[in-house]
Amino acid sequence: MSGPICSEPWGGKGVLLVIKYGMTTWRLKSDEQLVLEVGKGRTQALAELVRRHQQRALHLAFRSVGDWHLAEDVVQEAFLRVNRAAPQYRPDAKFSTWFYRIVVNLCMDELRKLQRRAKLSDDALAGDVSSEGNPQHAQEVKELQQAVYEALDQLSERERLAVILHRFEGHSHGQITDIMDASVSAIESLLVRAYRKLRQGLAAFSDKSTNKSQESGKTVV
């Protein structure tokens, strides 16, 4: 049986890869072995890497740049760079560390290019909030989620990416150190500073919510 068929490896905007899987041994190989195969021109190996890492990379890129189309462009470019660099790849470090460093660097490049940060849409908010049953509670949750994203938006590029990698992607300080190519102490300082700013931003939201609740609770005579 044939292996995965990579048809139009990179299609139009919003379409990263079309893969058709058959009986294959590609899924049994490690990421590092697959990159070595990509370096030999085997597109099936690249297709398997895309299958493994595409979704997580998309979520990371989206949380960083705040736009799905831009996130798709970033991830597409990241895989293109993997494809180009594969012949020179040496498995001295984990593929995921190398790959996500590429994604992070591309995200930082895009953030620098943006004259103003794109505001995250309601669809980007984590979890769907239903207005059925308790519309007031749903609105409060929605406002809190938006406040979190607005607070993230006030961070510097490196602070924001460090928080996203740590809080949303679940990376350890050591992993973030490798991905962002910084020392452990630098990452720790970055996270301390970023979380302090986030707390300040959310404290302002909390005060605003408290005042709003007090105003709504007043009896009009």
C-alpha positions as CSV (number, residue, x, y, z in Angstrom):
1,M,0.0,0.0,0.0
2,S,1.2,3.5,-0.7
3,G,2.0,6.0,2.1
4,P,0.5,9.4,2.6
5,I,0.1,11.4,-0.5
6,C,1.0,15.1,-0.3
7,S,-1.2,16.8,-2.8
8,E,-0.4,20.5,-3.4
9,P,1.8,20.7,-0.3
10,W,0.9,24.3,0.3
11,G,-2.3,25.5,-1.4
12,G,-4.2,28.7,-1.2
13,K,-4.5,30.9,1.8
14,G,-6.1,29.1,4.7
15,V,-5.3,25.7,3.3
16,L,-2.0,24.4,4.8
17,L,-1.9,20.8,3.6
18,V,-4.0,18.2,2.1
19,I,-3.0,14.7,3.2
20,K,-4.4,11.3,2.2
21,Y,-3.2,8.5,4.4
22,G,-2.8,4.8,3.5
23,M,-0.9,2.0,5.2
24,T,2.4,3.5,6.3
25,T,5.2,3.3,8.8
26,W,5.7,7.0,9.0
27,R,3.7,7.3,12.2
28,L,6.1,5.0,13.9
29,K,9.1,7.3,13.3
30,S,10.2,10.0,15.7
31,D,10.0,13.6,14.8
32,E,13.8,13.7,14.4
33,Q,13.8,10.7,12.1
34,L,11.1,12.3,10.0
35,V,13.1,15.5,9.5
36,L,16.0,13.5,8.3
37,E,13.7,11.9,5.8
38,V,12.4,15.3,4.7
39,G,16.0,16.2,4.0
40,K,16.1,13.4,1.6
41,G,13.1,14.8,-0.3
42,R,10.4,12.5,1.1
43,T,7.3,14.7,1.3
44,Q,5.4,11.9,3.1
45,A,7.6,12.5,6.1
46,L,6.8,16.3,6.0
47,A,3.1,15.4,5.8
48,E,3.4,13.4,9.0
49,L,5.2,16.3,10.8
50,V,2.4,18.6,9.7
51,R,-0.2,16.1,11.0
52,R,1.5,16.0,14.4
53,H,2.3,19.7,15.0
54,Q,0.0,21.8,12.8
55,Q,-2.9,22.3,15.2
56,R,-0.8,23.1,18.2
57,A,1.3,25.5,16.2
58,L,-1.8,27.2,14.9
59,H,-3.2,27.8,18.4
60,L,0.2,29.1,19.5
61,A,0.4,31.5,16.5
62,F,-3.2,32.6,16.9
63,R,-2.8,33.4,20.6
64,S,0.3,35.4,19.7
65,V,-0.9,37.4,16.7
66,G,-4.7,37.5,17.3
67,D,-5.7,36.7,13.7
68,W,-6.5,33.2,12.2
69,H,-5.4,34.0,8.7
70,L,-2.1,35.5,9.9
71,A,-1.6,32.5,12.2
72,E,-2.1,30.2,9.2
73,D,0.5,32.2,7.2
74,V,2.9,31.9,10.1
75,V,2.6,28.2,10.5
76,Q,2.7,27.6,6.7
77,E,6.0,29.6,6.6
78,A,7.3,27.6,9.6
79,F,6.8,24.3,7.8
80,L,8.3,25.8,4.6
81,R,11.4,26.7,6.6
82,V,11.6,23.2,8.1
83,N,11.4,21.8,4.6
84,R,14.2,24.1,3.4
85,A,16.4,23.5,6.4
86,A,15.9,19.7,6.6
87,P,19.0,18.8,4.5
88,Q,21.2,20.6,7.0
89,Y,19.3,19.4,10.1
90,R,21.2,17.7,12.9
91,P,19.2,16.0,15.6
92,D,21.1,17.6,18.5
93,A,17.9,19.0,20.0
94,K,14.3,17.9,20.0
95,F,12.4,18.7,16.8
96,S,9.6,20.3,18.7
97,T,12.0,22.8,20.4
98,W,13.5,23.8,17.1
99,F,10.1,24.0,15.3
100,Y,8.3,26.0,18.0
101,R,11.3,28.4,18.1
102,I,10.7,29.0,14.4
103,V,7.0,29.6,15.0
104,V,7.7,32.0,17.9
105,N,10.3,34.0,16.0
106,L,7.9,34.3,13.1
107,C,5.2,35.5,15.4
108,M,7.5,38.1,16.9
109,D,8.3,39.3,13.4
110,E,4.6,39.7,12.6
111,L,3.9,41.5,15.8
112,R,6.6,44.0,15.0
113,K,5.1,44.6,11.6
114,L,1.6,45.3,12.9
115,Q,1.0,49.0,13.4
116,R,-1.7,48.2,15.8
117,R,-2.6,44.9,17.4
118,A,-5.7,43.1,16.1
119,K,-8.4,42.8,18.6
120,L,-9.4,39.2,19.3
121,S,-12.9,38.4,18.1
122,D,-15.5,36.7,20.3
123,D,-14.9,33.5,18.4
124,A,-11.3,33.5,19.8
125,L,-12.4,33.5,23.4
126,A,-11.8,30.2,25.1
127,G,-15.0,28.2,25.3
128,D,-18.4,29.1,24.0
129,V,-20.5,31.1,26.3
130,S,-24.2,30.4,26.1
131,S,-26.7,33.2,26.9
132,E,-29.5,30.8,27.6
133,G,-30.6,30.5,31.2
134,N,-28.5,33.2,32.8
135,P,-27.7,35.9,30.2
136,Q,-26.2,38.2,32.9
137,H,-23.7,35.6,34.0
138,A,-22.8,34.9,30.4
139,Q,-22.1,38.5,29.8
140,E,-19.9,38.7,32.9
141,V,-17.9,35.7,31.8
142,K,-17.6,37.2,28.3
143,E,-16.3,40.5,29.7
144,L,-13.8,38.7,31.9
145,Q,-12.4,36.8,29.0
146,Q,-12.1,39.9,26.9
147,A,-10.4,41.6,29.8
148,V,-7.8,38.8,29.9
149,Y,-7.0,39.2,26.2
150,E,-6.9,43.0,26.5
151,A,-4.4,42.6,29.4
152,L,-2.3,40.2,27.3
153,D,-2.4,42.8,24.4
154,Q,-0.7,45.3,26.7
155,L,2.4,43.2,27.2
156,S,5.5,43.5,25.2
157,E,6.1,41.0,22.4
158,R,8.4,38.8,24.4
159,E,6.3,39.0,27.6
160,R,3.2,38.0,25.7
161,L,4.8,35.0,24.0
162,A,6.4,33.9,27.3
163,V,3.0,33.9,29.0
164,I,1.3,32.2,26.1
165,L,4.0,29.4,26.1
166,H,3.8,29.1,29.9
167,R,0.1,29.5,30.7
168,F,-1.7,28.4,27.6
169,E,0.7,25.9,26.0
170,G,1.9,24.4,29.3
171,H,5.7,24.7,28.7
172,S,8.1,24.6,31.6
173,H,10.6,27.4,32.2
174,G,13.3,25.2,30.7
175,Q,11.4,24.5,27.5
176,I,10.6,28.2,27.1
177,T,14.3,28.9,27.5
178,D,15.1,26.7,24.6
179,I,12.2,28.0,22.4
180,M,12.9,31.7,23.0
181,D,16.6,31.2,23.1
182,A,17.1,33.0,26.4
183,S,18.6,32.1,29.8
184,V,16.5,30.6,32.6
185,S,16.9,33.7,34.7
186,A,15.9,35.9,31.8
187,I,12.7,33.9,31.2
188,E,11.9,33.9,34.9
189,S,12.3,37.6,35.1
190,L,10.2,38.0,31.9
191,L,7.3,35.9,33.4
192,V,7.4,37.7,36.8
193,R,7.2,41.1,35.0
194,A,4.4,39.8,32.6
195,Y,2.3,38.3,35.3
196,R,2.6,41.4,37.4
197,K,1.3,43.5,34.5
198,L,-1.6,41.0,34.0
199,R,-2.6,41.2,37.6
200,Q,-2.6,45.0,37.4
201,G,-4.7,44.9,34.3
202,L,-7.2,42.5,35.8
203,A,-7.3,44.4,39.0
204,A,-8.6,47.4,37.1
205,F,-11.2,45.2,35.5
206,S,-12.2,43.9,38.9
207,D,-12.6,47.4,40.3
208,K,-14.7,48.4,37.3
209,S,-16.9,45.3,37.8
210,T,-17.4,46.0,41.5
211,N,-18.4,49.6,40.8
212,K,-20.8,48.4,38.1
213,S,-22.4,45.9,40.5
214,Q,-22.8,48.5,43.2
215,E,-24.4,50.9,40.7
216,S,-26.8,48.3,39.4
217,G,-27.8,47.4,43.0
218,K,-28.8,50.9,44.0
219,T,-32.6,51.5,44.4
220,V,-34.0,54.2,42.3
221,V,-36.4,56.3,44.4
